[in-house]
């Protein structure tokens, strides 16, 4: 990896089964989608070359999902 390169992680704290907006992670915004825990999500992210890290369904809210994902990234090789 070049000395100037940086690794960027984007954490989207959204669930497909959201009570407020069912299907939110796959909703189209300017013809693009958001992302979350559903079998369709990893397939969608990988279709454009992205890597997927899924948090447990036991996370109570978005804050807990972001904290868990950040912790998982911190222990993942390459991050």
Number of C-alpha atoms within 10 A of each C-alpha: 6 5 5 5 7 9 7 7 11 8 16 14 19 20 23 20 14 11 9 7 12 12 17 18 21 19 15 10 8 6 6 8 14 19 22 24 18 15 9 12 20 17 13 16 16 11 10 8 9 10 10 15 13 14 18 11 10 8 13 9 12 14 11 14 22 18 15 16 20 17 11 14 14 11 9 9 6 7 11
